[in-house]
């Protein structure tokens, strides 16, 4: 059953459409991440759900009921912000108690709940500290405890880790995953960090220019990107310029700048014969062999650089027309003597690993 | 940025050495000398006269506290200073809030108005209030023309006029410290309070007020203390029957030549001011915005 339903919401600031006709259905207990570059509309969408922005059009329904008419303090939604928003004049315990106090819950219940929440984020011994005495990571954990104290059905998180350093970020990501498992709360999480999105979420909505470019599990976005933007944003990609000579159904034949041809490549986006296109292949799906070993399909190239970066080699090759192509090869699958600069090789790949995007 | 790196004043060895040699004091001496000559010595002289004239003893203080007239003047002074302080808090808070959150064009415009009004000559502003408040002034005429009143309201030559005029003059001294405090609060804190379920009223009483208390206290202290000793506005807008303490002191010196009693009244004012300042220090440190 649909738990949270975002239907056709838009938000324009002046003449700029920050969010443009976004629709999304989320089931209870799901962890969905809004991923995208800054200005792509992901935070604006979250803020409309929180009630800080009013959508220009569209509706948001939580458990079947529209929440747009309610002010944010009546929505019963939890939120952790990018900036530190603990109340500086209240102790850790008083911060967690705040949402219960304003709801006028009995003192005994508040005390129990505060204890339970601080245990959840493992900060029991910090109950009497003031926010200024906590590290950034601890402040965000208290903010999480405060946001969950009133058992909200939905938790919004707006880049909560972006102010923290990498090691701390990874630590708190683990905490967030554990808390999601433990509480079963539905989470909408905003980030511009694809690794964070991939490691945390059940599904990712990739935002671009106010729209959801693609929605799916992280692996789907990586393996089967539907647009060039998705292929470019998630993971690393090579895009080789080419021209379409024939397109039919979902596949096309292309001609490369050096005149070489490749047939039957899966095509995404409208493109007709004669149009320019980008041939996308992930660096970890490309292989190369010495010339003359007859791997097809393929592109001839010259090895120009190879760097050992631990576990894998990062190899750069140049095609006959001067485009550079990146390849990642596990260290166990190649001998250093096969990586001599200037070696002529043939690049090849499995048929399913190449995707063609119209431009 | 981490929250733990609160700036701690580390004693600079260079400064410390200079201080040991007493050199740090040298640049301060001219100003210090001026303060001693034009403030400390005259005040001490006045205070001495309060216990020496017309003969040694505390008779001036006894006379001050025995006179219902003088106690009434003291009461008036507190009443006006207190009312002005409360009024500037109530009027200044929304302005300080607007200055902190408004789009920069509007906040700059309002800021300029506040500052310009402070820079305009005090006498000119007070005379302007006389024009507005008098029996045939704009306020009374307008109210009579629209039929709200039939007789002119007594808005001048009494404490009402003094309170109105002083509230206006003191307003910037409330707005500026309050604005500094409000601006240091991240507005996201109020979004967080709202999502936590706090109504606007709860967000105001439970978050806004505690976070701005130090700014309110700093502004209130400034306004209250300045109001206690204010002279020009009460002299021009007030009446002879309801004086404030500064007017009384001026009258004692200028008309009655009673320097002893004037000194006693001045010391009473000074002691009260210091006492209020100590209370403020006790509760709010130096009245600085919280960091």
Contacts between the chains, C-beta under 8 A, distances in Angstrom:
chain1	res1	chain2	res2	distance
A	50	B	191	7.6
A	50	B	195	6.1
A	51	B	194	7.6
A	51	B	195	7.7
A	52	B	191	5.9
A	71	B	194	7.4
A	72	B	191	7.5
A	72	B	194	4.6
A	72	B	195	5.4
A	73	B	194	4.7
A	73	B	195	7.0
A	73	B	196	7.6
A	73	B	197	5.2
A	73	B	198	5.8
A	73	B	199	5.7
A	74	B	197	7.9
A	75	B	195	7.4
A	76	B	197	7.2
A	77	B	195	6.1
A	78	B	195	7.0
A	79	B	191	7.9
A	79	B	192	7.1
A	79	B	195	4.7
A	81	B	188	5.3
A	81	B	191	7.2
A	81	B	192	6.2
A	83	B	186	5.9
A	83	B	188	5.0
A	84	B	3	7.2
A	84	B	186	7.8
A	85	B	186	6.9
A	85	B	188	5.0
A	85	B	189	5.1
A	85	B	191	7.3
A	85	B	192	3.9
A	87	B	189	6.6
A	87	B	192	7.9
A	87	B	193	7.4
A	87	B	207	5.9
A	87	B	211	7.8
A	88	B	189	7.9
A	88	B	211	6.9
A	88	B	290	7.4
A	89	B	207	8.0
A	89	B	210	4.5
A	89	B	211	5.9
A	98	B	193	7.5
A	98	B	196	5.5
A	98	B	198	7.5
A	98	B	206	7.4
A	99	B	196	3.9
A	99	B	197	5.1
A	99	B	198	7.9
A	101	B	206	7.7
A	102	B	196	6.6
A	102	B	197	5.0
A	102	B	198	4.6
A	102	B	199	7.4
A	102	B	202	5.0
A	102	B	206	7.1
A	103	B	197	5.6
A	131	B	3	7.2
A	132	B	3	5.4
A	132	B	6	7.2
A	133	B	3	7.9
A	133	B	4	7.7
A	134	B	3	6.8
A	135	B	2	6.4
A	135	B	3	7.3
A	135	B	4	6.8
A	136	B	2	6.0
A	136	B	3	6.8
A	139	B	3	7.0
A	143	B	192	7.7
A	146	B	192	8.0
A	146	B	196	6.7
A	147	B	195	7.6
A	147	B	196	7.8
A	150	B	196	7.7
A	150	B	197	6.7
A	163	B	1	7.6
